[in-house]
């Protein structure tokens, strides 16, 4: 095992990925965040994920979606309503973290979001995600620069 392996960060990375999947599903078929948490509790990967972090990300993104979209608007070239659902889900999760999880370094938030977008998004979606989140991090967390 690598010296750099951190079980907590691996569990959080998995929670982020599952949260993006849940928010993608929510955009296609909206419902209460509690239903998403219950639905995803049976995912095979959930046993290795940070379940509390997953719940927090999903709850915050669903409850604050309009405010998060408004906060992201200055960094977008189009409205949030026109975003690809995968990219939108990634941006919602990252926005929750950038705005509320100060203990998570902004570089970690951006790297995780880009990684998820590269895996699940459109061909160059990860570049879009990187650009939006880099600008958002500069505005929302100037003290970390």
N, C-alpha and C positions, 0 to 999 in steps of 0.2 A: 504494500500500500504506500502511496506517495506521502511524503512528509506534509504536503500541503492539503491533504484530504481533510475536510471538516464536515463531519456528519450533519451538523446543524445547517451549514450553507447548502449542502446537497438536498436536505429535506426542504429548505426554503425554495431552492431552485425548482424542485418538483412541484411545490405548492403554487409557484408562479405559473408554471406550465399548465397545471390543472385549472387554475383560476382563469387563464386565457381561454382554455377550452370551454369552461362553464359560461364565461361571458359571451363567447361566440354563440353558444347554444341559446343564451338569453336574448341575444339580438335577433335570432331567427324565430324564437318562440318565447316571448316575454312572460315572466311570471315572478312571483316573490323570490327574493334571494334565498330564503329558507328552503324553498323547493330545490334550488340549485345545489345547495350544500347537502341536502338529503340525497339527491340523485347521484352526486359525485362521491358520496361516502362509500359507495359500493365499487368504485373504480379500483382495479387491482393495484395501481400505483399509490393509492391513497395511504396504504399502510406504511409506506416509506416517506410520505410527505409530512410536512409540518401542518397538521390539520387545522390548528388554531390560526395560523398565518393565512392559510387558504380561506378560511371563513371570514377573517378580517378583510382580506383583499376583495372577496366577492361582495360582502355586505357593503363595504365602503364604495366600491365602484357602482353598484346598483343604486344605492341610496343617494349618491352624490353625482350621478352621471351627468346631469345638466350642468352643475357647477364645474365639474371636471372638463366637460366639453367647452364651456365658456372660457375656462382658464387656458386650455390648449389652443383656442382659436387664434391668438396672435402669432402662433408658431406654425399654423397650417395655411396652405395655399388654397384650400377648399374647405367647405363646412364639414364638421364632424359627421353630419348625416350622409355625406357623400363618400365617406371612407369605406374601404374594403372592411368587411366585418372582422377579419383576423387582425388587420392593422389597428382597427378601432379598439378591439379587446386588449391588444398589447399596450396601446397608449393609455387606456384606462387603468390597467394594472400599474404601469410605470408611474402614471400621474399620482395615483394613491400613494405609492412609495415615496416619490420625490417630495410630495407635499406633507406627508404625515409620518413617515418612518425616517426621522432624521438620523437615527443610528446606522442606517444602511447607507454607505457612501454612494454618492450619485453615480460614480463610475460603475459600481456593481449593478445599480438599477439599469443603467444604459446598456451595459454588456449583456445582462440577462435578457433584456427586451430585444436587443438585436439578435441574440442567439435564437430566441423563440420565433421571431419574425423570419429569420433565415430558414428555420426548419419548417414552419407552417404557412408562411405568407407567400405572396407573389414573388416573382423572380428578383426584382430589385426592391422589394418592400422593406428589407432590412436597412437599406441606405436611407430611405425616407424616414423610418423610425429613428435611426441614429441622428439625422439632422434635426428633427423635431425635438427630440429629447435633449440634445446638446443645447439647443437654444433655450428650452424650458429650464434646464438645470442652471444655466447662466443667470436666468431671471429669478428663479425661485430659491436658489442656494448660492448666492454670490460669495458667501463666506468660505465655501469649499474650494473656490478656484485658486 
